[in-house]
Amino acid sequence: MNKNLKKIGILLTTVILGLVLFVSCTGAPAPRGWAGVSELNGTLVFITISGRVYSVDSTTGAVRGEPIRLVTPSPGGFFSCGTQTVPIAVYASPVTNNDLVIIGGYDGRVYAYPLVDGRLMEDWRWVYPRQGNIGGAIIGGLTVSGGKVFFGSTTGAVFALNAADGFKEWSTDLGQKIWSAPAVDGTTLYISTFNKKLIALSSTDGTKKWEFETEGAISATPVISNNLVYFGSYDRHMYAVEAQTGKLAWKFPAEGSAEAPKNWFWAKPVISRDTLFAPNLDGNVYALDTRNGSLIRSVNLGNAISSSPVLVGDNLIAAATDLAKKTSRIYSINTRDFSMRELASMTEGVNAPLFASGGTVYLHSTRDNFYGLNAQNGALQKFSLSITTTK
């Protein structure tokens, strides 16, 4: 009996030691990103959860060349196992500038890769910062405007880089966690924070112009139209403030209204003509009059809407996903008469923002699959990311 116990003890010790070595060598699990799709000159850019960047022909769906692997060194654990790397998660959808695809990583660095003959080159054109990182993660998207790349970090710093060479033009520390992409209109940048504020900065030098405070955190990117800035908050309200002064123009729902949404406004709203379409985690898309914030119609999609919708002609395309992220349904809402029809259903969730080009809506699922959806007939094409050798 004692011999058996001794054997079991040795076995358990061996297993535990193996687990310790495994964890020490592989490091902690990497974060799982949810980047959306981008396109440059007929090439789609897909970034997987594991930090691989693919160039895909938008016409044929064929992968062009080997994917780029975004990795960062891992400190390892108690035991030394040599140099290890872990994938870099990417939450922010890539942006483009001339021949560059620019990517913000969870590792706190921005990478710019050239696109040559429809294929992303493995060697980046520039990276910011050249050494180390910015001290926090990049979760919100990047915005390119006027030859600059603007973005915020989880430490609350906002940066402006030269889009051609990646050198810093300016940075401003707001001291407030940022999960959104900036919106830029001329000489003003608008960015939302987890500290319940929308802040306007000079896009020229980063100096603060004004700030507007809500009663909840803000993670969605604001939208600018007709000298108003529109954005949603975790306090379950949509806001419109004057772009020049930050003064409140209207708030939905108004005080004392019975139309109160039941959850957060997480995703970016969309404007079509004089109507603001605001997706909510309660499953409703609220159609509001952009001039006064009055409710025109609410369209219920049945499940939470966490990915930002897109416009294709007169139709708003939105994805609704169940809480467990196991099923999604994609809907088309006519922006004129608010009629709704289901385009497709999937046995996987959708967190990443939708992207539309040429009548096709591109989706990145929680199972790390990429799809092209025909916005008219609902035909769903799954992309294969297998590599084919071409001469």
C-alpha positions in Angstrom: 0.0 0.0 0.0 2.8 2.4 1.0 4.6 1.5 -2.3 1.5 2.3 -4.3 1.1 5.7 -2.5 4.7 6.4 -3.2 4.3 5.7 -6.9 1.2 7.9 -7.0 3.1 10.7 -5.2 5.9 10.4 -7.8 3.5 10.5 -10.6 1.6 13.5 -9.3 5.0 15.3 -8.7 6.0 14.6 -12.3 2.7 15.9 -13.7 2.8 19.1 -11.5 6.4 19.7 -12.5 5.5 19.2 -16.2 2.7 21.7 -15.8 5.0 24.2 -14.1 7.5 23.8 -16.9 4.8 24.2 -19.5 3.4 27.4 -18.0 6.8 28.8 -17.4 7.9 28.2 -21.0 4.7 29.4 -22.6 3.9 32.3 -20.3 0.4 33.5 -19.5 -2.4 33.0 -22.1 -2.4 35.9 -24.6 -5.4 38.2 -24.9 -7.8 37.4 -27.8 -8.4 40.3 -30.1 -11.4 41.2 -32.2 -10.1 43.3 -35.1 -12.4 44.1 -38.0 -11.6 43.9 -41.7 -10.0 46.6 -43.8 -9.3 47.0 -47.6 -6.6 48.7 -49.6 -6.6 48.7 -53.5 -8.6 45.5 -53.8 -6.8 43.6 -51.0 -8.6 42.7 -47.8 -6.7 42.7 -44.6 -7.7 40.0 -42.0 -6.1 39.9 -38.5 -6.8 36.7 -36.6 -7.2 36.3 -32.9 -3.7 34.8 -32.8 -2.1 37.9 -34.3 -1.6 36.7 -37.9 -2.2 39.3 -40.7 -3.5 38.0 -44.0 -3.6 39.7 -47.4 -6.7 38.4 -49.3 -7.8 39.1 -52.9 -11.2 40.8 -52.6 -12.3 39.4 -56.0 -11.1 35.7 -55.7 -10.8 35.3 -52.0 -7.3 33.9 -52.4 -4.6 34.5 -49.8 -1.7 36.4 -51.2 1.6 35.3 -49.7 2.5 34.2 -46.2 0.7 35.9 -43.3 2.6 38.3 -41.1 3.0 37.0 -37.5 2.6 39.7 -34.8 4.5 38.4 -31.8 6.2 39.9 -28.7 8.9 38.4 -26.4 7.5 36.5 -23.3 9.3 36.9 -20.0 8.8 33.2 -19.3 8.3 31.8 -15.8 10.3 30.3 -13.0 12.4 28.0 -15.2 14.5 29.3 -18.1 13.3 27.9 -21.4 15.1 30.1 -23.9 13.6 33.0 -25.8 9.8 32.7 -26.1 7.2 34.7 -28.0 3.5 35.2 -27.6 1.0 36.5 -30.2 0.0 40.1 -30.1 -3.7 40.6 -29.8 -5.2 43.3 -32.1 -8.6 44.8 -31.1 -8.3 47.9 -33.4 -9.3 47.4 -37.0 -6.4 48.2 -39.3 -6.4 51.5 -41.2 -4.7 52.5 -44.4 -2.7 55.4 -45.8 -1.4 55.5 -49.4 0.4 52.1 -49.7 0.5 51.4 -45.9 -1.6 49.2 -43.7 -1.3 50.5 -40.1 -2.1 48.3 -37.1 -2.3 49.1 -33.4 -1.4 46.3 -31.1 -2.4 45.3 -27.6 1.4 45.4 -26.9 1.3 49.2 -27.1 3.0 49.6 -30.5 1.8 50.7 -33.9 3.0 48.9 -37.0 2.9 50.1 -40.6 3.3 47.5 -43.4 3.7 48.3 -47.1 1.3 46.7 -49.5 3.1 45.7 -52.7 1.3 44.0 -55.6 -1.6 43.1 -53.4 0.6 41.5 -50.7 1.7 42.9 -47.3 5.4 42.8 -46.9 6.8 41.1 -43.8 9.2 43.9 -43.0 7.3 46.9 -41.6 8.0 50.4 -43.0 7.9 51.9 -39.5 6.9 51.0 -36.0 6.1 53.4 -33.1 7.8 53.5 -30.7 11.1 52.3 -32.2 12.0 50.8 -28.8 9.7 49.6 -26.0 6.0 50.5 -26.1 3.8 53.5 -25.2 3.2 52.1 -21.6 -0.3 50.9 -22.2 -2.4 48.8 -24.7 -4.2 50.0 -27.8 -7.7 48.8 -27.8 -9.7 51.5 -29.6 -9.2 52.0 -33.3 -6.8 54.3 -35.1 -7.9 57.2 -37.3 -6.0 58.6 -40.3 -6.6 62.2 -41.1 -4.6 65.0 -42.7 -1.5 62.8 -43.0 -1.5 61.8 -39.3 -2.4 58.7 -37.4 -4.4 59.4 -34.2 -5.1 56.9 -31.4 -5.5 56.6 -27.6 -4.2 54.1 -25.1 -5.5 52.4 -21.9 -3.2 54.8 -19.9 -5.2 57.8 -21.2 -2.5 59.1 -23.6 -3.6 60.4 -27.0 -1.0 60.3 -29.8 -0.6 61.9 -33.2 2.0 60.3 -35.5 3.2 61.2 -39.0 1.4 58.6 -41.2 4.3 58.4 -43.7 7.2 57.7 -41.3 5.7 57.0 -37.8 7.4 59.8 -36.0 5.5 61.4 -33.1 3.9 64.8 -33.8 2.4 65.2 -30.3 0.9 63.4 -27.4 -1.4 64.4 -24.6 -2.0 62.6 -21.4 -5.7 62.7 -20.4 -5.1 60.3 -17.5 -8.3 58.4 -18.4 -8.6 54.9 -19.9 -9.5 55.0 -23.6 -11.1 52.2 -25.5 -12.4 54.2 -28.5 -11.0 55.5 -31.7 -10.8 59.3 -32.2 -13.1 61.1 -34.6 -11.3 64.0 -36.4 -13.0 66.9 -38.1 -10.7 69.5 -39.5 -8.6 70.9 -36.6 -10.5 69.2 -33.8 -10.1 65.6 -32.5 -12.9 64.1 -30.4 -12.3 61.1 -28.1 -14.3 59.4 -25.4 -13.0 58.0 -22.1 -13.8 55.5 -19.4 -13.9 58.4 -17.0 -17.3 59.4 -18.4 -16.0 62.2 -20.7 -16.0 63.2 -24.3 -12.9 65.4 -24.8 -12.1 67.7 -27.7 -8.5 68.3 -28.5 -6.6 70.4 -31.1 -5.6 67.9 -33.9 -2.7 70.2 -34.6 -0.9 70.1 -31.2 -3.1 68.1 -28.8 -4.2 71.0 -26.5 -7.6 70.6 -24.9 -10.5 72.6 -26.2 -13.4 71.4 -24.0 -14.8 68.3 -22.2 -18.3 67.0 -21.7 -19.2 64.7 -18.8 -21.9 62.0 -18.8 -22.9 59.6 -16.0 -21.3 56.5 -17.4 -18.1 55.3 -19.1 -17.9 55.8 -22.9 -16.2 53.3 -25.2 -17.8 54.0 -28.6 -16.2 56.2 -31.2 -18.2 59.4 -31.7 -19.8 60.5 -35.0 -19.7 64.0 -36.3 -22.4 65.6 -38.5 -23.9 69.0 -39.0 -21.7 70.6 -36.3 -22.8 68.1 -33.7 -20.9 65.2 -32.1 -23.0 62.1 -31.4 -22.0 59.4 -29.0 -23.5 56.8 -26.6 -22.6 56.1 -22.9 -22.9 53.3 -20.4 -25.4 55.4 -18.6 -27.9 54.2 -21.3 -28.1 57.6 -23.0 -27.2 58.9 -26.5 -25.9 62.4 -26.6 -25.5 65.2 -29.1 -23.1 68.1 -28.2 -22.1 71.2 -30.2 -18.8 70.5 -31.9 -17.4 73.9 -31.2 -18.3 74.4 -27.6 -19.2 71.0 -26.1 -22.6 72.3 -25.0 -25.4 69.8 -24.8 -27.8 69.9 -27.8 -29.9 67.0 -26.7 -30.0 63.7 -24.8 -31.9 60.5 -25.5 -34.0 59.5 -23.6 -35.0 62.9 -22.2 -35.4 63.2 -18.5 -38.5 61.4 -17.2 -39.0 59.6 -20.5 -40.5 56.1 -20.5 -38.4 55.1 -23.6 -35.3 54.3 -21.6 -32.9 51.7 -23.1 -32.2 48.7 -20.8 -28.5 48.4 -21.5 -25.3 50.2 -22.6 -24.7 51.9 -25.9 -21.5 50.1 -26.7 -21.1 50.1 -30.5 -20.6 53.1 -32.8 -23.8 54.8 -34.1 -24.5 55.4 -37.8 -26.1 58.4 -39.5 -28.2 58.1 -42.6 -29.7 61.4 -43.8 -31.4 63.0 -40.7 -31.6 59.7 -38.7 -29.1 58.4 -36.2 -29.1 54.6 -35.8 -27.9 53.7 -32.3 -27.3 50.0 -31.5 -27.7 49.0 -27.9 -26.7 45.9 -25.9 -30.4 45.4 -25.1 -30.9 44.2 -28.7 -32.6 47.4 -30.1 -31.4 49.7 -32.8 -32.8 53.1 -31.8 -33.6 55.4 -34.7 -33.4 59.0 -33.5 -33.9 62.4 -35.2 -30.4 63.9 -35.4 -31.9 67.4 -34.9 -33.6 66.9 -31.5 -33.0 63.3 -30.4 -36.6 62.3 -30.5 -37.3 58.6 -31.0 -38.5 57.8 -34.5 -38.6 54.0 -34.2 -36.8 51.2 -32.3 -36.1 48.0 -34.1 -35.5 44.9 -32.0 -33.0 42.3 -33.2 -33.5 39.9 -30.3 -29.9 39.8 -29.0 -27.1 42.2 -28.0 -25.5 44.4 -30.6 -21.8 44.8 -29.7 -20.3 45.1 -33.2 -20.6 48.4 -35.0 -23.1 48.2 -38.0 -22.5 49.5 -41.5 -24.5 51.2 -44.2 -24.9 49.6 -47.6 -27.0 51.9 -49.8 -30.3 52.5 -48.0 -29.8 49.6 -45.6 -28.2 49.3 -42.2 -26.5 45.9 -41.7 -26.2 44.9 -38.1 -25.2 41.7 -36.2 -27.0 40.5 -33.1 -25.2 37.9 -30.9 -26.4 35.9 -27.9 -24.8 36.4 -24.5 -22.8 33.1 -24.8 -21.4 34.3 -28.2 -22.5 31.0 -29.8 -25.0 32.3 -32.3 -25.4 35.4 -34.4 -28.0 36.7 -36.8 -27.3 39.4 -39.4 -30.1 41.8 -40.3 -30.8 44.4 -42.8 -32.8 47.5 -41.7 -34.2 49.8 -44.4 -33.2 53.3 -43.3 -36.3 54.8 -45.0 -39.2 52.7 -43.8 -37.4 50.8 -41.0 -38.5 47.4 -42.3 -36.2 44.6 -41.2 -35.2 41.3 -42.7 -32.8 38.6 -41.7 -29.9 38.1 -44.1 -28.0 35.2 -42.5 -27.4 33.2 -39.2 -24.2 31.8 -37.8 -23.3 29.4 -35.1 -20.7 31.8 -33.7 -20.6 35.3 -32.3 -19.6 38.6 -33.8 -17.8 41.2 -31.7 -15.7 42.9 -34.3 -17.0 45.9 -36.2 -18.5 45.1 -39.6 -16.9 46.4 -42.7 -18.6 47.0 -46.1 -17.2 47.4 -49.6 -18.9 47.0 -53.0 -22.1 45.6 -51.6 -20.3 43.0 -49.5 -20.2 43.1 -45.7 -17.2 41.5 -44.1 -17.4 39.8 -40.6 -14.8 38.4 -38.2 -16.3 35.9 -35.8 -15.5 34.9 -32.3 -14.3 31.5 -33.7 -11.8 33.4 -35.7 -13.5 32.9 -39.0 -13.9 35.5 -41.8 -17.0 35.8 -43.9 -18.2 37.9 -46.8 -22.0 38.6 -46.8 -23.9 39.7 -49.8 -26.0 42.6 -48.5 -28.8 42.0 -51.0 -29.4 38.2 -51.0 -27.7 37.2 -47.8 -25.3 34.7 -49.4 -22.5 34.0 -46.9 -19.0 33.1 -48.1 -16.5 31.7 -45.6 -12.9 32.6 -46.5 -10.2 29.9 -46.4 -6.9 31.2 -45.1 -4.9 28.3 -46.4 -1.8 29.3 -48.3 -1.5 28.5 -51.9 1.8 28.9 -53.8 1.6 31.0 -56.9 4.3 31.5 -59.5 
